[in-house]
Amino acid sequence: MRPNYKIPYLNRFFLGYKSKNPLCFRRRQRSKLIDYSTEEAIYGMLDGRESDFVEYIVQFSEQYAECIRSDYRLFVDAFRNKLISGI
């Protein structure tokens, strides 16, 4: 059973639209690489712990965003001070 999240993006995320249906494959083509549903495996692991997963993703995203902001500040500083050769 698939969860029905009130936020449409989460429904798409959990249904695998971003990773399962690349444009280079026909929708009805089945992969021969794996013999199980990755969606069902994920749902099985998350069963009853969806809120923990969401909390983890939010925490990871915040930490990653801080890292990106720091990297951007370092890049801008290096660029303005002409510390990047070839530019």
DSSP file (Angstrom, degrees, kcal/mol; ACC not computed):
  #  RESIDUE AA STRUCTURE BP1 BP2  ACC     N-H-->O    O-->H-N    N-H-->O    O-->H-N    TCO  KAPPA ALPHA  PHI   PSI    X-CA   Y-CA   Z-CA
    1    1 A M              0   0    0      0, 0.0     0, 0.0     0, 0.0     0, 0.0   0.000 360.0 360.0 360.0 130.1    0.0    0.0    0.0
    2    2 A R        -     0   0    0      1,-0.1     2,-0.1    13,-0.0    13,-0.0  -0.706 360.0-116.4 -92.1 140.1    1.4    3.4   -1.0
    3    3 A P        -     0   0    0      0, 0.0     2,-0.7     0, 0.0    -1,-0.1  -0.425  17.5-140.9 -70.6 149.9    1.1    6.3    1.3
    4    4 A N        -     0   0    0     -2,-0.1     2,-0.2     2,-0.0     7,-0.0  -0.860  21.4-163.9-113.2  95.1   -1.0    9.3    0.1
    5    5 A Y        -     0   0    0     -2,-0.7     6,-0.2     2,-0.2     0, 0.0  -0.504  22.7-134.2 -80.4 147.3    0.8   12.4    1.2
    6    6 A K  S    S+     0   0    0     -2,-0.2    -1,-0.1     4,-0.1     3,-0.1   0.716  91.8  76.7 -73.2 -20.3   -1.0   15.7    1.2
    7    7 A I  S >> S-     0   0    0      1,-0.2     4,-1.4     2,-0.0     3,-0.8  -0.833  77.8-146.7 -93.0 117.0    2.0   17.4   -0.5
    8    8 A P  H 3> S+     0   0    0      0, 0.0     4,-2.1     0, 0.0     5,-0.2   0.833  94.8  59.8 -54.7 -36.3    2.0   16.4   -4.2
    9    9 A Y  H 3> S+     0   0    0      1,-0.2     4,-2.8     2,-0.2     5,-0.2   0.906 102.8  51.7 -60.6 -40.7    5.8   16.5   -4.4
   10   10 A L  H <> S+     0   0    0     -3,-0.8     4,-2.8     1,-0.2     5,-0.2   0.883 106.9  53.9 -65.1 -36.5    6.1   13.8   -1.7
   11   11 A N  H  X S+     0   0    0     -4,-1.4     4,-1.7     2,-0.2    -1,-0.2   0.940 111.8  44.5 -60.5 -45.6    3.6   11.6   -3.6
   12   12 A R  H  X>S+     0   0    0     -4,-2.1     5,-1.9     2,-0.2     4,-0.6   0.906 113.3  51.7 -64.6 -40.7    5.8   11.9   -6.8
   13   13 A F  H ><5S+     0   0    0     -4,-2.8     3,-1.1     1,-0.2    -2,-0.2   0.948 113.4  42.6 -60.8 -49.8    9.0   11.3   -4.8
   14   14 A F  H 3<5S+     0   0    0     -4,-2.8    -1,-0.2     1,-0.3    -2,-0.2   0.751 110.2  56.8 -73.0 -22.5    7.7    8.2   -3.1
   15   15 A L  H 3<5S-     0   0    0     -4,-1.7    -1,-0.3    -5,-0.2    -2,-0.2   0.523 112.3-119.7 -85.6  -4.3    6.2    6.9   -6.4
   16   16 A G  T <X> +     0   0    0     -3,-1.1     4,-3.2    -4,-0.6     5,-0.6   0.688  64.5 142.7  82.9  19.0    9.5    7.1   -8.0
   17   17 A Y  H  ><S+     0   0    0     -5,-1.9     4,-0.6     1,-0.2    -4,-0.1   0.858  72.5  50.5 -61.8 -34.2    8.7    9.6  -10.8
   18   18 A K  H  45S+     0   0    0     -6,-0.4    -1,-0.2     1,-0.1    -5,-0.1   0.794 128.4  17.2 -76.4 -27.4   12.1   11.3  -10.5
   19   19 A S  H  45S+     0   0    0     -3,-0.4    -2,-0.2    -6,-0.2    -1,-0.1   0.653 119.8  56.2-118.3 -21.0   14.2    8.2  -10.7
   20   20 A K  H  <5S+     0   0    0     -4,-3.2    -3,-0.2     1,-0.2    -2,-0.1   0.807 103.9  48.0 -88.3 -29.6   12.1    5.3  -12.1
   21   21 A N     << +     0   0    0     -5,-0.6    -1,-0.2    -4,-0.6     6,-0.1  -0.514  67.7 176.5-115.5  64.5   10.9    6.7  -15.4
   22   22 A P    >   -     0   0    0      0, 0.0     3,-1.7     0, 0.0    -3,-0.1  -0.342  40.7-116.6 -64.8 152.6   13.9    8.2  -17.3
   23   23 A L  T 3  S+     0   0    0      1,-0.3     4,-0.1     4,-0.0    -2,-0.0   0.722 108.8  67.7 -64.4 -22.0   13.0    9.5  -20.7
   24   24 A C  T 3  S+     0   0    0      2,-0.1     2,-0.4     0, 0.0    -1,-0.3   0.552  93.7  69.7 -79.1  -5.0   15.2    7.0  -22.5
   25   25 A F  S <  S-     0   0    0     -3,-1.7     2,-0.2     4,-0.0     3,-0.0  -0.855  84.8-118.0-111.5 147.2   13.0    4.1  -21.4
   26   26 A R    >   -     0   0    0     -2,-0.4     3,-1.1     1,-0.1    -2,-0.1  -0.581  28.3-122.9 -74.1 145.6    9.6    3.1  -22.6
   27   27 A R  T 3  S+     0   0    0      1,-0.3    -1,-0.1    -2,-0.2    -4,-0.0   0.829 110.0  47.1 -62.3 -32.3    7.1    3.2  -19.7
   28   28 A R  T 3  S+     0   0    0      2,-0.1     2,-0.3    -3,-0.0    -1,-0.3   0.549  85.8 108.9 -88.6  -6.6    6.1   -0.4  -20.2
   29   29 A Q    <   -     0   0    0     -3,-1.1     2,-0.4     1,-0.0    -4,-0.0  -0.540  60.3-147.1 -73.0 130.8    9.6   -1.7  -20.5
   30   30 A R        -     0   0    0     -2,-0.3     2,-0.2     2,-0.0    -2,-0.1  -0.811  15.5-118.5-100.4 139.3   10.6   -3.8  -17.5
   31   31 A S        -     0   0    0     -2,-0.4     3,-0.1     1,-0.1    -1,-0.0  -0.527  13.6-161.1 -75.3 139.4   14.2   -3.8  -16.2
   32   32 A K  S    S+     0   0    0     -2,-0.2    -1,-0.1     1,-0.1     3,-0.1   0.426  78.3  81.8 -95.5  -2.1   16.0   -7.1  -16.2
   33   33 A L  S    S+     0   0    0      1,-0.1     2,-0.4     2,-0.0    -1,-0.1   0.859  99.3  26.5 -75.1 -35.2   18.6   -5.9  -13.8
   34   34 A I        -     0   0    0     -3,-0.1    -1,-0.1     2,-0.1     4,-0.1  -0.957  60.7-153.9-129.1 148.3   16.6   -6.4  -10.6
   35   35 A D  S    S+     0   0    0     -2,-0.4     2,-0.3    -3,-0.1    -3,-0.0   0.045  74.0  60.7-110.4  26.1   13.8   -8.8  -10.0
   36   36 A Y  S    S-     0   0    0      0, 0.0     2,-0.6     0, 0.0     3,-0.1  -0.947  87.7 -97.6-144.2 165.0   11.9   -6.8   -7.3
   37   37 A S     >  -     0   0    0     -2,-0.3     4,-2.0     1,-0.2     5,-0.1  -0.751  20.6-159.4 -87.5 119.2   10.2   -3.5   -6.9
   38   38 A T  H  > S+     0   0    0     -2,-0.6     4,-2.4     1,-0.2     5,-0.2   0.868  94.2  56.7 -65.1 -34.4   12.5   -0.9   -5.3
   39   39 A E  H  > S+     0   0    0      1,-0.2     4,-2.9     2,-0.2     5,-0.2   0.941 107.6  46.6 -61.2 -46.6    9.4    1.1   -4.4
   40   40 A E  H  > S+     0   0    0      1,-0.2     4,-2.3     2,-0.2    -1,-0.2   0.874 111.0  52.8 -65.1 -36.0    8.0   -1.8   -2.4
   41   41 A A  H  X S+     0   0    0     -4,-2.0     4,-1.8     2,-0.2    -1,-0.2   0.912 111.6  46.1 -64.2 -42.1   11.3   -2.4   -0.7
   42   42 A I  H  X S+     0   0    0     -4,-2.4     4,-2.2     2,-0.2    -2,-0.2   0.932 112.2  50.1 -66.5 -45.4   11.5    1.3    0.4
   43   43 A Y  H  X S+     0   0    0     -4,-2.9     4,-1.0     1,-0.2    -2,-0.2   0.893 109.1  53.3 -59.8 -38.5    7.9    1.2    1.6
   44   44 A G  H  < S+     0   0    0     -4,-2.3     3,-0.3     1,-0.2    -1,-0.2   0.891 110.7  45.9 -63.3 -39.7    8.7   -2.0    3.5
   45   45 A M  H  < S+     0   0    0     -4,-1.8    -1,-0.2     1,-0.2    -2,-0.2   0.841 116.2  45.4 -71.1 -33.5   11.6   -0.3    5.2
   46   46 A L  H >< S+     0   0    0     -4,-2.2     3,-4.0    -5,-0.1     4,-0.3   0.554  76.8 139.6 -87.3  -7.7    9.6    2.8    6.0
   47   47 A D  T 3< S-     0   0    0     -4,-1.0    -3,-0.1     1,-0.3    -4,-0.0  -0.105  86.5  -7.8 -46.7 110.3    6.5    1.0    7.3
   48   48 A G  T 3  S+     0   0    0      1,-0.0    -1,-0.3     4,-0.0     3,-0.1   0.400 124.5  80.8  83.1  -2.8    5.4    3.0   10.3
   49   49 A R    <>  +     0   0    0     -3,-4.0     4,-2.0     1,-0.1     3,-0.2   0.030  46.4 120.3-123.1  27.3    8.5    5.2   10.3
   50   50 A E  H  > S+     0   0    0     -4,-0.3     4,-2.5     1,-0.2     5,-0.2   0.882  75.9  53.9 -59.9 -39.5    7.6    7.7    7.6
   51   51 A S  H  > S+     0   0    0      1,-0.2     4,-2.4     2,-0.2    -1,-0.2   0.869 106.9  51.8 -66.1 -35.2    7.9   10.7   10.0
   52   52 A D  H  > S+     0   0    0     -3,-0.2     4,-2.4     2,-0.2    -1,-0.2   0.902 110.1  49.7 -64.3 -40.4   11.4    9.6   11.0
   53   53 A F  H  X S+     0   0    0     -4,-2.0     4,-2.6     2,-0.2    -2,-0.2   0.926 111.0  48.1 -63.7 -45.0   12.3    9.5    7.3
   54   54 A V  H  X S+     0   0    0     -4,-2.5     4,-2.5     1,-0.2    -2,-0.2   0.914 111.6  50.6 -62.1 -42.8   10.9   13.0    6.7
   55   55 A E  H  X S+     0   0    0     -4,-2.4     4,-2.5     1,-0.2    -1,-0.2   0.908 111.1  49.0 -60.5 -42.7   12.8   14.3    9.8
   56   56 A Y  H  X S+     0   0    0     -4,-2.4     4,-2.9     2,-0.2     5,-0.2   0.923 111.2  49.0 -63.4 -44.8   16.0   12.7    8.5
   57   57 A I  H  X S+     0   0    0     -4,-2.6     4,-2.6     2,-0.2    -2,-0.2   0.904 112.1  48.7 -63.2 -41.4   15.6   14.2    5.0
   58   58 A V  H  X S+     0   0    0     -4,-2.5     4,-2.3     2,-0.2    -1,-0.2   0.935 113.3  46.9 -63.6 -46.2   14.9   17.6    6.5
   59   59 A Q  H  X S+     0   0    0     -4,-2.5     4,-2.1     1,-0.2    -2,-0.2   0.927 114.0  47.6 -61.8 -45.8   17.9   17.4    8.8
   60   60 A F  H  X S+     0   0    0     -4,-2.9     4,-2.8     1,-0.2     5,-0.2   0.920 111.5  51.5 -60.4 -44.5   20.1   16.2    5.9
   61   61 A S  H  X S+     0   0    0     -4,-2.6     4,-2.6    -5,-0.2    -2,-0.2   0.893 109.3  49.4 -62.3 -41.3   18.8   19.0    3.6
   62   62 A E  H  X S+     0   0    0     -4,-2.3     4,-1.9     2,-0.2    -1,-0.2   0.917 113.4  46.0 -65.2 -42.7   19.5   21.7    6.1
   63   63 A Q  H  X S+     0   0    0     -4,-2.1     4,-2.0     2,-0.2    -2,-0.2   0.907 113.9  48.8 -65.6 -41.7   23.1   20.5    6.7
   64   64 A Y  H  X S+     0   0    0     -4,-2.8     4,-2.4     1,-0.2    -2,-0.2   0.903 109.1  52.9 -65.1 -41.3   23.7   20.1    3.0
   65   65 A A  H  X S+     0   0    0     -4,-2.6     4,-2.6     1,-0.2    -1,-0.2   0.898 108.3  50.7 -61.9 -40.4   22.3   23.6    2.3
   66   66 A E  H  X S+     0   0    0     -4,-1.9     4,-2.3     2,-0.2    -1,-0.2   0.906 109.8  50.5 -63.6 -40.7   24.7   25.0    4.9
   67   67 A C  H  X S+     0   0    0     -4,-2.0     4,-2.6     2,-0.2    -2,-0.2   0.916 111.1  48.5 -61.8 -43.8   27.6   23.2    3.2
   68   68 A I  H  X S+     0   0    0     -4,-2.4     4,-2.6     2,-0.2    -2,-0.2   0.909 110.5  50.8 -64.1 -42.9   26.6   24.6   -0.2
   69   69 A R  H  X S+     0   0    0     -4,-2.6     4,-2.4     2,-0.2    -1,-0.2   0.910 111.6  48.4 -61.5 -41.2   26.3   28.2    1.3
   70   70 A S  H  X S+     0   0    0     -4,-2.3     4,-2.3     2,-0.2    -2,-0.2   0.927 111.9  48.4 -64.0 -45.5   29.8   27.8    2.8
   71   71 A D  H  X S+     0   0    0     -4,-2.6     4,-2.5     1,-0.2    -2,-0.2   0.899 111.1  51.3 -61.0 -40.5   31.2   26.5   -0.5
   72   72 A Y  H  X S+     0   0    0     -4,-2.6     4,-2.9     2,-0.2     5,-0.2   0.923 108.7  50.5 -63.9 -44.1   29.6   29.4   -2.4
   73   73 A R  H  X S+     0   0    0     -4,-2.4     4,-2.4     1,-0.2    -1,-0.2   0.917 111.7  48.4 -59.7 -42.7   31.1   32.0    0.0
   74   74 A L  H  X S+     0   0    0     -4,-2.3     4,-2.4     2,-0.2    -2,-0.2   0.906 112.3  48.7 -63.7 -41.6   34.5   30.4   -0.5
   75   75 A F  H  X S+     0   0    0     -4,-2.5     4,-2.9     2,-0.2    -2,-0.2   0.941 112.3  47.3 -63.2 -47.8   34.1   30.4   -4.2
   76   76 A V  H  X S+     0   0    0     -4,-2.9     4,-2.8     1,-0.2     5,-0.2   0.909 112.7  50.1 -62.0 -41.9   33.0   34.1   -4.4
   77   77 A D  H  X S+     0   0    0     -4,-2.4     4,-1.8    -5,-0.2    -1,-0.2   0.933 113.5  45.0 -61.3 -46.4   35.8   35.1   -2.1
   78   78 A A  H  <>S+     0   0    0     -4,-2.4     5,-3.1     2,-0.2     6,-0.5   0.901 114.2  49.8 -64.8 -40.7   38.4   33.3   -4.2
   79   79 A F  H ><5S+     0   0    0     -4,-2.9     3,-1.4     1,-0.2    -2,-0.2   0.934 111.5  47.3 -64.3 -46.7   36.9   34.7   -7.4
   80   80 A R  H 3<5S+     0   0    0     -4,-2.8    -1,-0.2     1,-0.3    -2,-0.2   0.828 113.8  48.1 -66.2 -31.3   36.8   38.3   -6.2
   81   81 A N  T 3<5S-     0   0    0     -4,-1.8    -1,-0.3    -5,-0.2    -2,-0.2   0.270 112.8-119.5 -93.5  12.5   40.4   38.0   -5.0
   82   82 A K  T < 5 +     0   0    0     -3,-1.4    -3,-0.2     1,-0.1    -2,-0.1   0.864  68.6 139.0  54.7  42.3   41.5   36.5   -8.3
   83   83 A L      < +     0   0    0     -5,-3.1     2,-0.7    -6,-0.1    -4,-0.2   0.451  46.7  84.8 -93.7  -2.1   42.7   33.3   -6.6
   84   84 A I  S >  S-     0   0    0     -6,-0.5     3,-1.1    -5,-0.1     2,-0.1  -0.890  78.8-137.6-102.7 113.3   41.3   31.1   -9.3
   85   85 A S  T 3  S+     0   0    0     -2,-0.7    -2,-0.1     1,-0.2    -3,-0.0  -0.369  81.4  30.6 -71.6 148.1   43.8   30.8  -12.2
   86   86 A G  T 3         0   0    0     -2,-0.1    -1,-0.2     1,-0.0    -2,-0.0   0.403 360.0 360.0  89.2  -1.8   42.6   31.0  -15.7
   87   87 A I    <         0   0    0     -3,-1.1    -2,-0.1    -5,-0.0    -5,-0.0   0.402 360.0 360.0-109.2 360.0   39.7   33.3  -15.1
